[in-house]
Amino acid sequence: FYNGLSYTNAQGKVSYLPNPYIQDNLAFSFQLEYQAALYYPDFYRGITCGLALQSSFTKRALLLEAGAQTNTVQEVKNAMEPFADILNRVLKGCGTG
């Protein structure tokens, strides 16, 4: 899960990249992370943060990065069913343990 923070270590807050939903989007990522840990503990690699992206424009938004250079296309496709389950649990507000 990738979140835009509109922040850099060198500059601090980046004023030309406003992101009024940082807290909402990070909370959404943490909820997804929690569900992944509960139901698919070996599935998830962590939350990544960067400068900014389209998720800056709405609440409960993030970028999903699926797979890496070491994964096959089929492995990435196979990961979508567990991700859909995790997303469903968070959006419905269920499955908290």
Summary of the structure (lengths in Angstrom):
residues: 97
radius of gyration: 14.5
end to end distance: 21.3
largest distance: 40.6
contacts: 236
relative contact order: 0.23
helix: 43%
strand: 11%
